[in-house]
């Protein structure tokens, strides 16, 4: 199995690229979706998060706005949250890998692949990227997003130009969806050919 580590800064189009991989028959483990599941209604982490960050959960699970406010700009609090979340996501990823062990390729969609040392756990790194002005426009369209929040998120992420340098492959999303899809198809063909060698 070739494990493809897929990453990209906020607003670069990683979710769209993940969906395209899935449509082309490559299983995708989405770390963000797993976090949402673990923190959603009845999620396995809701009680632990409430115990550590009182008032941040409710009937719908974790209130992401309240939890964000509790950790934003507070490195120690963020670290405490990561100690709760990261091991649970790791175990879910291991289950996914066991479940798909017979597949030639899988995608591990990991937002902080380079920031948290995840690149060591994959065979190939792929960065989704677009021009900065496109990223900004996409992100500021999101509900509740502000220039200040975007600046803070960018400070926590490895800059796009460095991710591009570190990556084995770059998928551009500032082009048409047809071109992006074609780039993914070429990459899948290339990796499948490498697997057969």
C-alpha angles and dihedrals in degrees: 000000000000111000111210113203107210119195143150139160122271114295096014095118101258093144091054091049091048089053090051092052088051092049088053091056101260113133112237128204106203110201093192093052089050091052089051090051093048091048097039129095107317090001119163094242101045096093094046092048092049090049092052097035106030116207096022098105137059142159090308092053122246116011098224093200092055094042090048090053090049093056105025109119092357109107095187092051091047090051090051090052092048090053088059099041107035099061091050092050090047091055091048090051091051090052089051092051092050091048092052099035092124093057119100094220136023131176122224105198102205118167095198097038095139097029095058101035095256092136088081090063097057135065099220131023121214123187122200110213144173137167115293094243090056092048091051093047092049095047097045089056089066118103113262094008119136136179089253093053091047091050091050093049091049090053090057093050130073105253115263095243090056092047088053090053092049096045125097089212135015123208113201117217098177088084129070120300088245091058092045091050091049091052090052092048090052091049093050091049091049093050093045089051090050089050091054093051 
